Amino acid sequence: MVNYDVIVVGAGSMGMAAGYYLSLTGKKVLLLDSHNPPHDKGSHHGETRIIRHAYGEGEEYVPLALKAQELWHELEKETGSRFFLNTGVLNVGKETSSSIKNIISSSKRFSIPIEIMSADEIEDRWPGITVPSDFIGCYEPTSGVLRCEECIEAYRELAKLNGATILTNSRVTSITAKAGSVEVSTDSDSFTAHSLILTAGAWSNQLLSMLDLELPLNPVRKTFAWFDVDEEIYGENFFPAFAFDTPNGLYYGFPSIQKAGLKVGRHDGGATINPDKAMTRFGEELGDQEDLTQFLTSFMPTTENLMYGKTCTYTLTPDEDFIVDLHPKYPNIAIAAGFSGHGFKFSSVIGKILSELIINRRTNENIDHFAIERFK
Ligand SMILES: Cc1cc2nc3c(=O)[nH]c(=O)nc-3n(C[C@H](O)[C@H](O)[C@H](O)COP(=O)(O)OP(=O)(O)OC[C@H]3O[C@@H](n4cnc5c(N)ncnc54)[C@H](O)[C@@H]3O)c2cc1C
């Protein structure tokens, strides 16, 4: 049986980044994934993810968002590729919206530039948007969009170059933890290691049940779609990424990037799924398309026809905060899960944190908010 220093189970957004940071330390690292990341079976497909720094979900995320942004720039330098598009992000909602309030307070506390705009100012600046007069906008010009699948590919290539072993189409079927070691099996092989990082997204609880742990994780079906648009209005050079807190729900989206169409999705809601069962495709559930078009009709009425849509999975925790911690019983096992539909932007810094946690049992970043203990 081949022995490693660290095995990473689940080489998606968080796991691949962790594998990359571990590969920099000279440790002997194995990454195992059921599929061939990046792939469209988990939570990281669909080409793009928003990165914002003045954070609507709470101020405790801001230092991590800023660190993550720095690490994405480092990845760009390292590879000579561009993963971040500085489109800016426009947040829109009522002044009383908790996300708008959090954005304004975190921008003040961390000196993050934002422009607070009235409904008229939003409409004057972006003629593709219509908003009710009691809404305001918070535009963050330094934020934007990450090319998510390309980020994972880049970490994969670099980790390999640094000597990590990456086995794809290798589903982990058993994990046994012993004092100071772990044994991990797939259908065809078994491996041992001193330590383990578990980053299995929607499948996390299946694996955690082998380690005497169950976390309150709820995988849900999400939809998003691309719409035909006038490039002069909604193209990436003019139009920002956006997040709208509306009376009907929370909607987010992206300008038309390389003429791909305007992409829009809904953040709240979604039905619980079994990640092992094939999900119904976009359009197969009642309301998939109508939900997005009613948002566009109200707020971006000059968008045109649906081009195509997709489905993806969020793994929600009850408070929608992440779980990043050591296993309560096995200090040689680190867990990162429950990214609740807003984790990708942080995957660079979470990967680094996981590599530090598993080697030093500690990290300098503040991850108190993500402790497992809060669910007791
Ligand atoms: C539609 C949509 C839009 C989103 N928009 C944003 C956004 O704008 N900004 C943002 O920051 N975040 C966004 N997110 C959230 C973000 O993409 C996720 O939080 C993040 O991808 C979760 O990463 P993960 O590593 O936990 O899961 P994944 O990336 O899915 O990785 C888990 C991996 O584990 C593997 N695995 C599972 N079981 C096993 C096993 N038994 N053996 C081996 N491997 C296994 C899987 O194959 C997979 O590759 C969005 C998510 C969705 C679905």
The ligand as a Gaussian input file, in Angstrom:
#p B3LYP/6-31G(d) Opt

LIG

0 1
 C      -24.802000      27.939000      -9.540000
 C      -23.747000      28.309000      -8.563000
 C      -23.297000      29.620000      -8.493000
 C      -22.332000      29.992000      -7.564000
 N      -21.873000      31.283000      -7.566000
 C      -20.856000      31.622000      -6.723000
 C      -20.272000      32.914000      -6.819000
 O      -20.681000      33.736000      -7.647000
 N      -19.236000      33.199000      -5.985000
 C      -18.753000      32.298000      -5.084000
 O      -17.826000      32.630000      -4.351000
 N      -19.275000      31.055000      -4.986000
 C      -20.302000      30.693000      -5.785000
 N      -20.828000      29.443000      -5.743000
 C      -20.376000      28.509000      -4.701000
 C      -19.102000      27.778000      -5.010000
 O      -19.027000      27.411000      -6.359000
 C      -19.016000      26.578000      -4.065000
 O      -19.139000      27.060000      -2.723000
 C      -17.723000      25.818000      -4.197000
 O      -17.526000      25.415000      -5.545000
 C      -17.744000      24.594000      -3.282000
 O      -16.508000      23.926000      -3.387000
 P      -16.275000      22.452000      -2.823000
 O      -14.833000      22.180000      -2.974000
 O      -16.923000      22.340000      -1.491000
 O      -17.142000      21.504000      -3.805000
 P      -16.745000      20.958000      -5.272000
 O      -16.030000      21.997000      -6.051000
 O      -18.006000      20.393000      -5.835000
 O      -15.709000      19.790000      -4.956000
 C      -16.054000      18.602000      -4.307000
 C      -15.300000      17.478000      -4.998000
 O      -15.375000      16.292000      -4.214000
 C      -15.413000      15.193000      -5.095000
 N      -15.910000      14.029000      -4.359000
 C      -17.103000      13.889000      -3.752000
 N      -17.215000      12.658000      -3.187000
 C      -16.046000      12.023000      -3.423000
 C      -15.559000      10.711000      -3.088000
 N      -16.295000       9.811000      -2.433000
 N      -14.320000      10.374000      -3.515000
 C      -13.545000      11.253000      -4.209000
 N      -13.986000      12.498000      -4.558000
 C      -15.214000      12.885000      -4.165000
 C      -16.325000      15.676000      -6.207000
 O      -16.190000      14.926000      -7.411000
 C      -15.881000      17.125000      -6.363000
 O      -14.909000      17.276000      -7.383000
 C      -21.801000      29.031000      -6.665000
 C      -22.251000      27.702000      -6.737000
 C      -23.207000      27.337000      -7.663000
 C      -23.675000      25.906000      -7.731000

